[in-house]
Amino acid sequence: MLTPDGVRPASVLVEHGSVISVEGYGLAASRANLLDVGDDLVMPGLVDTHVHINEPGRTEWEGFETGTRAAAAGGVTCVIDMPLNSIPAVTTVQALAEKGAAARGNCTVDYGFWAGVVPGNQNDLLPLALAGALGYKCFLSDTGVPEFTMVSESDLRSAIPVIAGTGLPLLVHAESPAVLNGVEPRATPGRDTSGRSYRAYLESRPDEAEFEAIQLLVRLCREFNCQIHIVHLATAQALDCLRAARAEGLPISAETCPHYLYFEAERIPDGATEFKCAPPIRGSLNRELLWKALEDGTISLLASDHSPCPPDLKKRDTGDFQSAWGGIASLSLGLPVIWTEASKRGLSIADVSRWMAEKPAWLAGLQNRKGRIAPGYDADLVIFDPGSHFTVTADRLHFRHSVSPYLNENLAGEVKQTFVRGQLVFENGHFPAQLHGEEVALVSSLQTPD
């Protein structure tokens, strides 16, 4: 069992959905039912703080039922849903209520919500916190959807003081629009600059776009002392900037995603739009520097950025990167993807659990109930066989559309069972107890202004 003290033989006693004690040998799933998992590993359920469910409004892209089934299959016992790609976007209390109504009774695992920051909604931010939002999300560059618009520095200066007062984090898609808009395609003899060229797409979203945006966020973090979290960091060029900010004691953190740690730009074929995401997957050297930053704590956590869409939006018929939807679907695969690469580098399953369970729980304010196997915590447990291997096939994905760059990849480690608050919700490809999930909204101590 993976406990706060490391991997050791142990049993966990579960009662009324919570861990009562960790002791002895084996796994006790409840007082009445003893489950012996043999040599498999019992580890904490993962917390994925970057998931696009898209319901209501774009349920044909992904919905709570399909998305949370995929989560359970991947050992994820709690997802935090992003405020965009659903209609309405979660930028008001009414929209948050509609999102909650769509989720209620339709989720296999537990769930929570980030609220959105868009131009002009600073007066909605405190009410959103009081209504149960776990924090906020904004984009510094174009989002790709009209109902959730990007923010400027001026917008952030209006919103951040309110956010800082709530004590909740601000999650930021950090790419500078000035850099992105200033990129001109390189025209050299014999070079493919068409929409099918992955190299051309990569050059359209250069490292400098992330670097400049993160420099701005560091300055704002310093000025307002607001907790800021960089989502889906893809460039290693920003790591020294983040290291310096953290050494200064600023409350700024960053995540990266499995696809940035598994794939490399050099091996992405032209026309393979299933690999398109923003920021883009960069080169192999960049990937290794991201791994080093995870090891030294510069990058705090991992999240999937599960961003699915219908197959036609991926433009697989034309292979046009410029017009394809930018998002990678992977919610059911994150744990084996990361374990495949981490084990090659001599990293431990305890490291993986810290990055994918404990640290994300902290980001979402759930550190006292999620992300660890310890007395008083939710009995969110994953039975994981780290020594097994499998090939990714469509039937293993479980999310709505079987579009993923991981298809046919050979991965190490397999989720055998997933328990949410002591209830078995996934077992060897099946879902014996669907729709068990509950919302994990924080009980806010904030007060509305007089």
N, C-alpha and C positions, 0 to 999 in steps of 0.2 A: 504494500500500500504506500502511496505517496502522501506523506503527512508533512506538517510544517517542520518536522525534524528530519525529513528525508525519506528515502524508500526503506521500508522495513516490514517484516511480518506483523500483521495487526488485524484486528477486527473492528468494525464500526457498528455501534448500536444506534438504531434509528427508531424514533418514536414520534408520531404525529408530524412527520415530514421534516424533522430536525435531527441533527446528530446529537446523541446523548453522551456518548463516550467513544474513545478510540483506545483499544486495548487488545491484548491476547494475540491470537493467530486466526487468520481467515477473514471472511466478511460476513457479518450478521446483518442482513438487509432489514430485519425487523425482529422484535422479540418473538414473534410467532413463526417467522420463516428464516431459516438459515440458508444462506447461499454461499457455497464454497467455489471460488473462482480459480482455484488451482494456482498455476504459475502466471496467470494474467495479472496485469497491474490495475489496482483500483486508484483512480486519480480524481481530482476535483472536476466537476463539470466546468466546461469552458464558458467564458463570458465574451460575446462578440459585440463590441461597441460601435460597429460600423456596418450596418445592414440596411439595404434599401428594399423594403417590402412592397411599396408602391400602391397599397390598398388603403383607402378607396380611390377610384378614379382611373387607375391603370392596373387593375387586378389582372388583366390579360398579360401583363409583364411578369408579375409575381403577386401572390396573395399570402395572407397570414397562414392559411392552412398548409399550402405547399412549402412556403418558406420555412416555417417552423418545423415541419417534418424533416426537411433537409438538415436543419440545425441539429435536431435530435440524432440523426444518422451520423453526424460529424462529431458527436460528443459535446455539442454546444447546448447548455441548459438554460441560457438566458441571452436574448438578443436585445440590443438597443437600436431602435429604428430611426433612420434619418428623416428629417422633416420635408424633404423634397422628393419629387417623382410621384407622390400621391396628389390627388386633386380633391379638395383644396390642399395646398401646402400648409404645413403646421406653423403658421406665423401669428395665429390668434388663438384665444381660448376656445372659441367655437370650433375651429378646425382641429384642435387637440381633442376635443370631445368627440368629434366625428371619427377621428383616427382610433380613439379608444373603443368606440362602439363597434367599429369594423373588426377590431382584434378580439373583443370579448367573446369567449366561447368558441373561438376558432383557432386556438394556438396549442401546439403540442408542448412547447417549452415556455418558460417565463419570458416576459418582455417588458420593455420600457421605451420611453420616447425622448428624443432630443427635440427642442423647439428651434424655429428658424429665425435668423436675423436678416432682414431685408431693409432696403431704404425706407425710412419713415415709420417703422414699427416699434420704435423705442418705448412707446407708452404701453405696448402689449407685453413687454418682457417680464416685468414683475408679476403681472397676473398669470402669465404662463408658468412661472416658477411656483406660484401659490396653487396652481391647478395640477401640479405634479410632474412637470417637465424636469428631466434630470440635468439639463444644461442646454447649451445653444450651439447652433451650427451656422456658418456663413461661408460664402464663396468670395474670393477676391477676383476671380475671373468668371467668364460666362458659364452658366450652369447647363446650358443646352435645353432648358425648359422655360417657357415664358412666365410661369406663375411663381418662380423663385429667382429673383434677380440678384446679381452680384452687388457687393457693397464697395464703396470708396473709403478712403481714409477718413473723410469727413463723416460718413455714416458711422464708421467705427467709433469715432470720437464722441458721437452722440449716444451710442449704445453701450460702450464699454463701462462707463461709470455706473450705469444701472446694473449691468451684469456683475461687476465687482461687488456691488452691494448685496447681491443674492448669495455670493459665495460659491456659485456654480461655475463650471468651466465653459469657456468659449472654444469650440472646435472650428478650425479654419482650413478650408481648401486654399493652399498657399501657392498661387501662381500669379505673377505680375501681369496684368493685361497690357501694360505699356511694352513689356518685353515681347509678349506673344504677338501683339499687333505690329511690332517692328521687325519681325522675322521676314526675311526675303529668301525665297528658294535659291539654292546654289545651282547655277547653270554651268556645268562643265561638260566637255565632250564625252559622249557615251554614257552619261549618267542619267538614270531613270528618276525623273521628278514627277511622275504621274501619281494619281491617287492610289495606285496599287503598291507603291514603294514604301516599305516600312522605314527605310532610312530617311526618306523625305518626311514622313510623319514624325519620326523621332526628332529631326532637326527643326520641325515646326514648333516644338515645345521644349526648348533647350533648358539645360540645368540652371542657367541664369534667371529664368522666370521664377523658379522655386527660391533660389538664393535671395533675390531682391525682395520677394514677398516676405520671406522669413526675417530678413533684416528689419523690415517695417514692423513686423509683429513683435520682435524683441524690443524695439524702441517703445511701442505702445504698452507692452507688458511692464517695462521699467517705469514708465510714466504713471500708469494707473494701478499697478500692483494687482492686476487681474490674472486669474489662472487661464492660460492660453495653451491649447493643445493643437499641434500640427497633425492633420490627418494625412494618411497615405504618403509619407515622405518617400520620394523616389531618388533624389540626388544625394550623392555623398559630398558634393561641394558645400552643402550647408552644415555639415557635421561640426566643423570647428566653430562656427558661429553659435550653434546650439550648446556646444561644450562650454564656451566662454560664458554664455548666458546662465547656464546652470551653475557654473563655478561662482558666478556673481550672486547666486542665491535667488534668481528670478523664478517665479512660478510658471515656467514654460516647459512643455514636454512634447514628445513626438511619438508617432507610431509609424510602422511600415506594414506591408501586407505580404502574404505568402507569395504572390506572383512576382514581386520584386526580388524575392530571395530564392526563387526556384528557376525562373526563366532568365534568359539573357538575350539582348538585342541581336547579337551576332547570329543567333540560330532561329530567328523569326522570319519565316518566308514572306516574300512579297505576296500581297493578296490575302494573307491569313488574318482577317479582321477580327477573329475571335480573340486575338491578343491585344486589341486596342483598348487602352485605358488612358486616363489623364490624371496625373502626369504619366508619361509612357514608361514602359519597361526599358531600362538602360543597359549598358554593357556589362560584361562579366567582371571587370575590375571594380566597377561601381557596386555590383552585387556583393563582392567580398568585403568591401568597406562598410556596407550596411550591416553585414553579419558581425563585423568587429564592433560596430557601434551598439548593436544589441548586447554583445558580450560585456562591453564596458559600461552599459547603462545610459549612454547618450540617447539611444532610442529605448523608450520605456516599455512598449508593448506591441503586440501584433493584433491586427483586426482584418477581417476578410475584405471589406469594401465590396461585399456581394452586391453587384449592380446588374441585374439581368434585364433582358428585353426580348421581345419576340424575334424569331430568327430572321425575319425580313429586314428588321432594323439594323442587323449586323452586316447587311450588304454582302453576304457570302457569295451571291451570284456574280457580283461585279468585282469583289475584293477591293473596294474603294475605301481606304482608310479615312479620307477626308469627310465622307458623308456617313460612315458607319457610326452607330451608337458606341460611345466609349464607356465600357464597363465590363468587368469580368465576373462571371458567376462561379462560385466556389464554396458555398456555405457548408456543404457536406464533406469537404476534403481538406480543410485547413490543417487539422491535426496530423494526418499522415503526410501531407506535403511538407510541413515544417519538420516533422520527425525524420523524414527521409534525408533532408539536407543537414539538420542539426547533428544527427548521429554520424554522418560522414566527417564532421568537423570535431568530433570528440566531445560534443556538448551533451548534457544530460536531459532526461525527461523532466527533472525538476526545473531546469532552465525553461523548457518549453511550457510547463505549467505556470511558471511565474509570468511569462510573457503573454499567455493566452487565457489565464484564469484570474490569478491574483491581481496583477496590475490593471487589467481592464475593469475589474470590480471596483478598485480604488477610483478610477477615472469617473465611473458612473455613480459614485457615492454609496456603493453597495458592499463596502469592504467588511462590514460587520455581519453579513449573512451569505455572501457568495464568494467563490474563488478559493476556498480552502476546505479541507476536511478537518473540522475541529468542533468541539462541543459548542452548541448554540447556533451553529451555522445550518443553513438549509442542507438537507441530505441530497445534494446534487452530485451524483457519482457517475463516473465513466469506467467501464471495464474495457481495458485496452490491451491488445496483444502487440507489444513493440517488436516482436521477432517475426511476425508474419509479413507477407508481401502479396500484392494484388495489382491487377491491371485495371485502370479506370475504364469502365463501360457505362453506357447511358443509364442502365438500370440502377447504378450506384449513386446517381446524382440526386434524385428525389425532388429537386426544385422543378419549377413549372416547365421550363424549356431546356432540353438537353444540348445546350450550346455552351461549350467550355473549352478552353485551350488545354485542359488536363486530360481530355479523352485520349485513351491509349497510352497514357503515361504509366510507368511501373513505380509503385509507391511502397514504402515500408510502414508497417504498423496498421492495425485495423481496430476500429471501434466495434466491440462485440455487443455491449449493452449500454444503455443510458438511462439513468434514474433522475427524475425531477422531483425534489422534495419527497424522496423515498418511493415514488411511483415509477415502475418500469414503463418507459415510453418508447424504447427502441430495443430490438433484439434481433441480431443477425438478419437484417434486411426487412424486418417486419415492425409494425407499430401496434403493440397490444393495447395501449391505452392512449388514444388520441385525445386532443383537445383538453389537456390537463393544465395548460399554462395559465398563469395569472400575472397581472400587472405588478411591477415592482416600483411604483411611484413613491418618491420620498415623502415623508411626513414633514412638511415645511414648518419651520419656526418663524418664517418671515411674517411681517405685518404690513398690511396695506397702509400707505401714507394717509395721514389725517386730511 
